[in-house]
Amino acid sequence: MVNSNIIPGFSGVFQVIGSRFKTCISRSLFFFLIFCPLFVFGNQFASENGTIASGTLDLKTAVKLALELTPEIREAEHLLNSAKSKITQARSERFPKISTSLQYLEREFTMGSLGLGEFGFPRGGGSSLSSIQYNDGVNISYSFQTGGRARIAVRAAETNLESAQTEKKLAQESIIVRVVSAYLDHLRALELLKSAEENEDAIRKHHENTVSRVLAGIAVKTDRIKTEVRLEEASETTLKARNSVKTTHTWLNLSMGIPIQENSFQLSQVSIPFMESNFDVLKESMVKNNVELKSLKQQLLLAKQNVQYEKAGRSPSLDFSYQNGRNGKDYPPRDRVWSLTGAMNLMVFDGGLIHGRVGEASHKVRAIEASYDGMKRALEAALETAFLDLQNARKRVEITRKSLELASEEVRLSKFQYEAGVITISDLLDNQADFTRVQVGAISALFDTYLSQIRLLRIAGMIDSDFVRKL
């Protein structure tokens, strides 16, 4: 034990060390409590190799994962950055070009090669001369007049950037639609599997009851055979439904840009956002926001700018160049040299080259205009079809809901009627089959409504970040 009276201030040192140790522990515990939940929940779905951990996967999370992991987005971002670089290139034509140069020149030649053979120097022979020359300087060049090509090139580069942004939006829209469709298909497959398993369980109970009745002499052997056949058919349907679940699970993984994995995740129920609008409002939104139409508009603008660029080739150009440097046989050279050059270029005759380029660019403009008109009419027809399909799908959901209630009640009543001997086992199995058929129709009608909404929203140009937030 250390006596603090012998070593003055030693106890204070221990107090400081203990205090700092407690502070360090407290800070470590604080950061652990803060970042540990973030690490755990942040990796609930996406692990280091891009797979999804088991758990509940909602539609919004699936879409966000796809927008982060799919290669189409990375490709669109690189093309977008490339378009930004083209603007820098185009703007550089507005500025003078400044360069420096350093040249070393050493030459050796005979007197005969200089034409001095007549002075007694034999051609190709005789004494030789050598020279060494150093040159350095600064070169400045600038195009004062380019016929408007520099200005047009900048506008074209800016339009190309807008086009790249539109292509990225188009890629995002395609990914969102693909993921939502795959999610809905997988969710529908799960619902159909649940229906098939319920139907198989119900028929199995009918079969077990029929076997007991046959043994008791209440039912005949053909009743047992009928239930066996129906049970085999139900088992086959269940097997197909399970395989469909596996297939849609695989496609959902692929649509999210993650490897195919065996571990399953539960899907939450969905509610596709849809703003109630009349057809005219949707049509107006389509003309304004449809990504494919936007892309064609930008291609049309680029084509028109290209026509202007080709026409500018007929205008004169005015270029200036200034050089200032030094020249000498020793380094560094000391003799000053400079030059100033101005040149005006005007194409007088080119054999119809510029005329042909302008004609080619003009025809391309008209071709894109025709393509735009055709796509616009096709989208208007598709919008009307999707709008009517959505109305039909919603009506079918209402009808199947009522039909499902009726079929469920008929199955319930037929069980009592069969036990009372009023109907045969065939009637009971037929009612059970009708119920399953109506149930499958109800499931399909519901998901057809969702898919119809997605198609309508995409044509109207409403698949965007706001759509994802509302999922």
C-alpha positions in Angstrom: 0.0 0.0 0.0 1.3 3.4 -1.1 1.5 6.2 1.5 0.3 9.4 0.0 2.2 11.4 2.6 5.5 10.0 1.4 4.8 10.7 -2.3 3.0 14.0 -2.4 0.3 14.3 -5.1 0.3 10.6 -5.9 -3.3 10.2 -4.7 -4.3 13.0 -7.0 -2.7 11.2 -9.9 -4.8 8.1 -9.1 -7.9 10.3 -9.0 -7.3 11.8 -12.4 -6.5 8.4 -13.9 -9.7 6.9 -12.4 -11.7 9.9 -13.6 -10.5 9.5 -17.1 -11.0 5.8 -17.1 -14.6 6.2 -16.1 -15.1 8.9 -18.8 -13.6 6.5 -21.4 -15.8 3.7 -20.3 -18.9 5.9 -20.4 -18.1 7.2 -23.9 -17.5 3.7 -25.1 -20.8 2.5 -23.6 -22.6 5.5 -25.1 -21.3 4.8 -28.7 -22.0 1.1 -28.3 -25.6 1.8 -27.3 -26.0 4.3 -30.2 -24.4 2.5 -33.1 -25.2 -1.1 -32.2 -28.9 -0.8 -33.0 -28.1 1.1 -36.1 -25.8 -1.7 -37.3 -28.3 -4.4 -36.4 -31.4 -2.8 -37.9 -29.5 -1.3 -40.8 -28.5 -4.8 -41.9 -31.8 -6.4 -41.2 -32.5 -6.8 -44.9 -29.2 -6.3 -46.8 -26.1 -8.1 -45.7 -22.5 -7.6 -47.0 -23.0 -9.9 -50.0 -26.3 -8.2 -51.0 -28.6 -10.9 -49.7 -31.7 -10.3 -47.6 -32.0 -11.7 -44.1 -35.1 -13.5 -43.0 -37.8 -11.3 -41.8 -40.7 -9.1 -43.0 -39.9 -7.3 -46.3 -42.3 -4.5 -47.1 -42.7 -3.1 -50.6 -41.0 0.2 -50.0 -37.9 -1.5 -48.7 -37.8 -3.8 -51.7 -38.0 -0.8 -54.0 -35.3 1.1 -52.2 -33.0 -1.9 -52.2 -33.5 -2.3 -55.9 -32.7 1.4 -56.6 -29.4 1.0 -54.6 -28.3 -2.4 -55.9 -29.4 -2.8 -59.5 -26.6 -2.2 -62.2 -29.0 -0.1 -64.3 -28.9 2.8 -61.8 -25.1 2.7 -61.7 -25.0 2.7 -65.5 -27.4 5.7 -65.7 -25.3 7.6 -63.1 -22.1 7.1 -65.1 -23.8 8.3 -68.3 -25.1 11.3 -66.3 -21.6 12.1 -65.2 -20.3 11.7 -68.7 -22.9 14.2 -69.9 -21.7 16.7 -67.3 -18.2 16.3 -68.6 -19.4 17.0 -72.2 -20.7 20.4 -71.0 -17.2 21.2 -69.6 -15.7 20.2 -73.0 -18.2 22.4 -74.9 -17.6 25.4 -72.7 -13.9 25.2 -73.1 -14.2 26.4 -76.7 -15.2 29.8 -75.4 -11.8 30.3 -73.8 -8.3 30.9 -75.3 -5.9 28.0 -75.4 -2.5 28.7 -73.7 0.4 26.3 -74.0 4.1 26.3 -73.5 6.8 24.5 -75.5 10.4 23.6 -75.1 12.3 22.4 -78.2 15.8 21.0 -78.7 17.0 20.7 -82.3 20.4 19.3 -83.3 21.3 18.9 -87.0 24.4 17.7 -88.9 24.8 17.9 -92.7 27.6 18.0 -95.3 28.7 20.9 -97.4 27.6 19.1 -100.5 24.1 18.7 -99.2 23.9 22.4 -98.9 24.5 22.9 -102.6 28.2 24.0 -102.2 29.7 21.3 -104.5 30.6 23.9 -107.0 32.9 25.5 -104.4 35.0 22.3 -104.2 32.9 20.4 -101.7 32.1 17.0 -103.2 28.4 15.9 -103.2 27.7 13.5 -100.3 31.1 14.0 -98.9 33.5 16.5 -97.5 33.5 18.2 -94.2 30.2 18.5 -92.2 28.5 21.2 -90.3 26.5 20.8 -87.1 24.1 23.1 -85.3 22.3 23.0 -82.0 19.2 25.1 -81.3 17.0 25.7 -78.3 13.5 27.1 -78.5 11.0 27.8 -75.8 7.9 30.0 -75.6 4.2 30.5 -74.9 1.5 30.0 -77.5 -1.9 31.6 -77.2 -4.7 30.9 -79.6 -8.3 32.0 -79.6 -11.2 31.7 -82.0 -13.1 35.0 -82.0 -15.7 33.8 -84.6 -16.9 30.3 -85.1 -20.2 30.9 -86.8 -22.1 30.2 -83.6 -20.9 26.6 -83.3 -19.4 27.1 -79.9 -22.7 28.5 -78.5 -24.7 25.8 -80.2 -22.4 23.1 -78.9 -22.9 24.3 -75.3 -26.7 24.2 -75.7 -26.5 20.8 -77.2 -24.3 19.6 -74.3 -26.8 21.0 -71.8 -29.7 19.3 -73.6 -27.7 16.1 -73.6 -27.4 16.4 -69.8 -31.2 16.8 -69.5 -31.5 13.7 -71.7 -29.2 11.8 -69.4 -31.2 12.8 -66.4 -34.4 11.7 -68.1 -32.8 8.3 -69.0 -31.9 7.9 -65.3 -35.5 8.6 -64.4 -36.6 6.1 -67.0 -34.3 3.5 -65.5 -35.6 4.2 -62.0 -39.2 4.0 -63.3 -38.5 0.6 -64.9 -36.9 -0.7 -61.8 -39.8 0.5 -59.6 -42.4 -1.1 -61.9 -40.4 -4.3 -62.1 -40.0 -4.6 -58.4 -43.6 -3.8 -57.6 -44.8 -6.3 -60.2 -42.5 -9.0 -58.9 -43.5 -8.2 -55.3 -47.2 -8.5 -56.2 -46.7 -11.7 -58.2 -44.9 -13.3 -55.2 -47.6 -12.1 -52.8 -50.3 -13.4 -55.1 -48.4 -16.8 -55.3 -48.4 -16.9 -51.5 -52.1 -16.2 -51.3 -52.8 -18.8 -53.9 -50.7 -21.3 -52.0 -52.6 -20.6 -48.9 -55.9 -21.1 -50.7 -54.6 -24.4 -52.2 -53.5 -25.7 -48.8 -56.8 -24.8 -47.2 -58.6 -26.6 -50.0 -56.4 -29.7 -49.6 -57.0 -29.7 -45.9 -60.8 -29.4 -46.4 -60.9 -32.2 -48.9 -58.7 -34.4 -46.7 -61.2 -33.9 -43.9 -64.0 -34.8 -46.3 -62.0 -37.9 -47.3 -61.4 -39.0 -43.7 -65.1 -38.4 -42.8 -66.1 -40.4 -45.9 -63.8 -43.3 -45.0 -65.4 -43.4 -41.5 -68.9 -43.4 -43.1 -67.9 -46.2 -45.4 -66.6 -48.3 -42.5 -69.8 -47.6 -40.7 -71.9 -48.7 -43.7 -73.4 -45.2 -44.1 -71.6 -44.4 -47.4 -70.6 -46.5 -50.4 -67.1 -47.3 -51.7 -67.5 -45.0 -54.7 -67.8 -42.0 -52.3 -64.4 -42.9 -50.9 -62.9 -43.2 -54.4 -64.3 -39.8 -55.3 -62.8 -38.1 -52.3 -59.4 -39.8 -53.1 -59.4 -38.5 -56.6 -60.3 -35.0 -55.5 -57.6 -35.2 -52.8 -54.9 -36.1 -55.4 -56.0 -33.2 -57.6 -55.8 -30.9 -54.6 -52.3 -32.1 -53.7 -51.2 -31.5 -57.3 -52.6 -28.0 -57.2 -50.8 -27.3 -53.9 -47.5 -28.6 -55.4 -47.9 -26.3 -58.4 -48.6 -23.4 -56.0 -45.4 -24.1 -54.0 -43.4 -24.2 -57.2 -44.9 -20.9 -58.2 -43.9 -19.4 -54.9 -40.3 -20.5 -55.5 -40.3 -19.1 -59.0 -41.8 -15.7 -58.0 -39.4 -15.5 -55.1 -36.5 -16.0 -57.5 -37.8 -13.2 -59.8 -38.3 -10.9 -56.8 -34.6 -11.4 -55.8 -33.5 -10.7 -59.4 -35.6 -7.6 -59.7 -34.0 -6.2 -56.5 -30.5 -6.9 -57.9 -29.6 -9.4 -55.2 -28.3 -13.0 -55.6 -30.9 -15.8 -55.6 -31.1 -17.2 -52.1 -33.0 -19.9 -50.4 -33.8 -18.2 -47.1 -37.4 -16.9 -47.2 -38.8 -13.6 -46.1 -42.3 -12.7 -45.3 -44.1 -10.1 -47.4 -46.3 -7.5 -45.8 -49.7 -6.6 -47.3 -49.6 -3.7 -49.9 -51.7 -0.7 -50.7 -50.8 0.8 -54.1 -51.2 4.6 -53.9 -53.6 5.9 -56.5 -54.8 9.5 -56.8 -58.4 9.4 -58.1 -58.5 11.4 -61.3 -60.6 11.6 -64.4 -59.3 10.6 -67.8 -58.5 14.2 -68.9 -56.3 14.8 -65.9 -54.4 11.6 -66.4 -54.0 12.4 -70.1 -52.6 15.9 -69.2 -50.2 14.3 -66.8 -49.1 11.8 -69.5 -48.2 14.5 -71.9 -46.3 16.4 -69.3 -44.6 13.7 -67.2 -44.4 10.5 -69.3 -40.7 9.7 -69.3 -40.6 8.2 -72.8 -42.2 11.2 -74.3 -39.8 13.4 -72.4 -36.9 11.5 -73.8 -38.2 11.9 -77.4 -38.7 15.6 -76.8 -35.1 16.0 -75.8 -33.9 13.9 -78.8 -36.0 16.2 -81.0 -34.3 19.3 -79.4 -30.9 17.8 -79.9 -31.7 17.1 -83.5 -32.8 20.7 -84.1 -29.6 22.0 -82.5 -27.6 19.7 -84.7 -29.3 21.4 -87.8 -28.2 24.8 -86.5 -24.7 23.5 -85.9 -24.3 22.2 -89.4 -25.7 25.4 -90.9 -23.1 27.3 -88.9 -20.4 25.6 -91.1 -21.3 28.1 -93.9 -20.3 31.1 -91.7 -16.8 32.5 -91.7 -14.4 31.8 -88.8 -11.8 34.1 -87.3 -8.8 32.8 -85.5 -5.9 34.5 -83.8 -2.6 33.0 -82.6 0.2 34.7 -80.6 3.6 33.2 -79.9 6.3 34.7 -77.7 9.5 32.8 -76.9 13.3 32.6 -77.0 15.7 31.1 -79.5 19.4 30.4 -79.2 22.2 27.9 -79.5 22.8 27.8 -75.8 20.5 27.0 -73.0 18.7 28.9 -71.8 18.2 30.7 -75.1 18.4 34.5 -75.0 17.2 35.8 -78.4 13.6 37.0 -78.2 11.1 36.0 -80.9 7.4 36.6 -81.3 4.7 36.3 -83.9 1.0 37.3 -84.2 -1.2 35.5 -86.7 -4.8 36.2 -87.7 -6.8 34.1 -90.1 -10.3 34.3 -91.5 -11.7 31.1 -93.1 -14.7 31.0 -95.4 -15.8 27.9 -97.2 -16.4 28.9 -100.8 -17.0 25.5 -102.3 -17.1 22.1 -100.6 -18.8 20.0 -103.3 -22.2 20.1 -101.4 -20.8 18.7 -98.1 -22.4 21.2 -95.8 -25.7 21.1 -97.8 -25.8 17.3 -97.4 -25.1 17.5 -93.7 -27.9 20.0 -93.2 -30.3 17.9 -95.2 -29.4 14.8 -93.2 -29.9 16.6 -89.9 -33.2 18.1 -91.1 -34.6 14.8 -92.1 -33.6 13.3 -88.8 -35.7 16.1 -87.1 -38.7 15.2 -89.1 -38.2 11.5 -88.4 -38.1 12.2 -84.6 -41.2 14.4 -84.9 -43.1 11.6 -86.6 -41.9 9.1 -84.0 -43.0 11.5 -81.2 -46.5 11.8 -82.8 -46.8 8.1 -83.2 -45.7 7.4 -79.6 -48.1 10.0 -78.2 -51.1 8.5 -80.0 -50.0 5.0 -78.9 -49.7 6.2 -75.3 -53.1 7.9 -75.4 -54.7 4.6 -76.5 -52.7 2.6 -73.9 -53.8 5.1 -71.2 -57.5 4.7 -72.2 -57.1 0.9 -72.2 -55.4 0.9 -68.8 -58.0 3.3 -67.4 -60.9 1.1 -68.5 -59.0 -2.1 -67.3 -58.7 -0.5 -63.9 -62.4 0.2 -63.7 -63.2 -3.4 -64.8 -60.8 -4.8 -62.3 -62.3 -2.8 -59.5 -65.8 -4.0 -60.5 -64.6 -7.6 -60.6 -63.2 -7.2 -57.1 -66.6 -6.2 -55.8 -68.3 -9.1 -57.6 -65.9 -11.7 -56.5 -66.1 -10.5 -52.9 -69.9 -11.1 -52.9 -69.5 -14.4 -54.8 -66.9 -15.5 -52.2 -69.4 -14.8 -49.4 -72.0 -16.8 -51.2 -69.7 -19.8 -52.0 -68.5 -19.9 -48.4 -72.1 -20.1 -47.1 -72.9 -22.8 -49.6 -70.0 -24.9 -48.4 -71.1 -24.4 -44.8 -74.6 -25.5 -45.6 -73.6 -28.4 -47.8 -71.6 -29.9 -44.9 -74.8 -30.1 -42.8 -76.8 -31.3 -45.8 -74.3 -34.1 -46.5 -74.3 -35.2 -42.9 -78.1 -35.3 -43.0 -78.1 -37.3 -46.2 -79.8 -34.6 -48.3 -76.9 -34.3 -50.8 -74.2 -36.7 -52.0 -70.5 -36.5 -51.5 -70.2 -35.3 -55.1 -72.4 -32.3 -54.4 -70.3 -31.5 -51.3 -67.0 -31.7 -53.3 -68.4 -29.7 -56.1 -69.4 -26.9 -53.7 -65.9 -27.0 -52.2 -64.4 -26.8 -55.6 -66.7 -23.8 -56.5 -65.6 -22.1 -53.3 -61.9 -22.6 -54.1 -62.4 -21.4 -57.7 -64.2 -18.2 -56.5 -61.5 -17.7 -53.9 -58.8 -17.9 -56.5 -60.8 -15.5 -58.7 -61.0 -13.0 -55.8 -57.3 -13.2 -55.2 -56.5 -12.7 -58.9 -59.0 -9.8 -59.2 -57.4 -8.0 -56.3 -53.9 -8.3 -57.7 -55.1 -7.5 -61.2 -56.4 -4.2 -59.7 -53.0 -3.4 -58.3 -51.2 -4.2 -61.6 -53.7 -2.1 -63.5 -53.0 0.8 -61.2 -49.3 0.4 -61.8 -49.7 0.3 -65.6 -52.0 3.4 -65.5 -49.6 5.3 -63.2 -46.6 4.5 -65.4 -48.3 5.7 -68.6 -49.5 8.9 -66.8 -45.9 9.5 -65.6 -46.7 9.2 -61.9 -44.1 6.5 -61.0 -41.6 8.8 -59.2 -40.1 9.4 -55.8 -43.5 10.6 -54.4 -45.0 7.2 -55.4 -42.2 5.4 -53.5 -42.8 7.5 -50.4 -46.5 6.6 -50.4 -46.0 2.9 -50.6 
